[in-house]
Amino acid sequence: RMPYEAWKLTPEFMEDYYDVDVSCYVYDAVMAQGIAACDSYAQYGANYTRAQYLDKLQAVEFDSGASGRVEFDSATGNRRKDTGYYVLQNLLFDVSDENFSAPIKGTW
């Protein structure tokens, strides 16, 4: 059984460890999904396939006020890394003092 209290995050955790707000990327992801769905419906009607939808999603390009230009790499389907700012952090729990840390491993 997990020690629930020891693993419980405090309300300050996000403020203490996440100085870069990721909500802009969530917003852009939802917008991209919505644009792809609308484009799929416009071209194929209500019964478009997953493959047709994926093609539309990978073709989505727009300028977002949230995180900048949004474009996808047609080879991988991922957002092009030159269109956003990313921070990679590890969430670590120190069993000796029961504290969390989130060291930054890199930024792109």
C-alpha positions as CSV (number, residue, x, y, z in Angstrom):
1,R,0.0,0.0,0.0
2,M,1.3,3.4,-1.0
3,P,1.9,6.0,1.8
4,Y,-0.8,8.3,0.6
5,E,0.1,11.3,2.9
6,A,3.8,11.1,2.0
7,W,2.9,11.1,-1.8
8,K,0.3,13.8,-1.6
9,L,1.2,17.0,-3.4
10,T,0.8,20.3,-1.7
11,P,-1.2,23.1,-3.4
12,E,2.1,25.0,-3.7
13,F,3.8,22.2,-5.7
14,M,3.0,23.5,-9.1
15,E,4.0,27.1,-8.1
16,D,7.3,25.9,-6.6
17,Y,8.4,23.5,-9.3
18,Y,6.7,24.6,-12.6
19,D,7.8,28.1,-13.5
20,V,6.7,27.5,-17.1
21,D,3.0,27.3,-17.5
22,V,2.0,24.4,-19.8
23,S,-1.6,25.4,-20.2
24,C,-0.8,27.2,-23.4
25,Y,0.2,23.8,-25.0
26,V,-3.0,22.2,-23.8
27,Y,-5.0,25.0,-25.4
28,D,-3.1,24.7,-28.6
29,A,-3.6,20.9,-28.6
30,V,-7.3,21.3,-28.2
31,M,-7.4,23.9,-30.9
32,A,-5.5,21.7,-33.3
33,Q,-7.8,18.7,-32.6
34,G,-10.9,20.9,-33.2
35,I,-9.5,22.4,-36.4
36,A,-8.7,18.9,-37.7
37,A,-12.2,17.7,-36.8
38,C,-13.9,20.6,-38.5
39,D,-11.7,20.2,-41.6
40,S,-12.4,16.4,-41.7
41,Y,-16.1,17.0,-41.4
42,A,-16.0,19.7,-44.1
43,Q,-14.3,17.5,-46.6
44,Y,-15.6,14.0,-45.8
45,G,-18.8,14.5,-43.9
46,A,-19.8,13.0,-40.5
47,N,-18.4,9.6,-41.2
48,Y,-14.7,10.5,-41.8
49,T,-12.1,7.8,-40.9
50,R,-9.3,8.0,-38.3
51,A,-6.8,8.0,-41.2
52,Q,-8.6,11.0,-42.8
53,Y,-8.7,12.8,-39.5
54,L,-5.0,12.1,-38.9
55,D,-4.1,13.5,-42.3
56,K,-6.0,16.7,-41.5
57,L,-4.4,16.9,-38.0
58,Q,-0.9,16.6,-39.4
59,A,-1.8,19.4,-42.0
60,V,-3.0,21.8,-39.3
61,E,-1.0,25.1,-39.2
62,F,-2.0,28.2,-37.2
63,D,-0.5,31.1,-35.3
64,S,-1.6,30.8,-31.7
65,G,-1.6,33.6,-29.2
66,A,-0.9,31.0,-26.6
67,S,2.4,29.4,-27.5
68,G,3.3,30.7,-31.0
69,R,3.1,29.0,-34.4
70,V,1.7,25.5,-34.4
71,E,2.8,23.1,-37.1
72,F,3.3,19.3,-37.2
73,D,6.1,17.1,-38.6
74,S,4.5,15.0,-41.4
75,A,7.0,12.2,-40.8
76,T,6.4,11.8,-37.1
77,G,3.1,13.5,-36.4
78,N,4.6,15.4,-33.5
79,R,4.5,19.1,-33.2
80,R,7.6,20.6,-34.8
81,K,10.1,21.4,-32.1
82,D,11.0,24.7,-33.6
83,T,7.4,26.0,-33.0
84,G,7.4,25.8,-29.2
85,Y,9.5,26.1,-26.0
86,Y,9.9,22.9,-24.0
87,V,11.4,22.2,-20.5
88,L,12.2,18.6,-19.5
89,Q,12.1,18.0,-15.7
90,N,12.3,14.8,-13.6
91,L,10.0,14.5,-10.6
92,L,12.0,13.0,-7.8
93,F,10.9,11.9,-4.4
94,D,13.7,11.7,-1.7
95,V,12.7,9.0,0.8
96,S,15.2,10.2,3.4
97,D,13.4,13.6,3.9
98,E,10.1,12.8,2.1
99,N,10.5,15.9,-0.2
100,F,9.9,16.3,-3.9
101,S,12.3,18.0,-6.3
102,A,12.0,18.7,-10.0
103,P,15.4,19.4,-11.5
104,I,15.5,20.8,-15.0
105,K,17.2,18.4,-17.4
106,G,17.1,20.5,-20.5
107,T,15.3,23.3,-22.5
108,W,14.5,23.5,-26.2
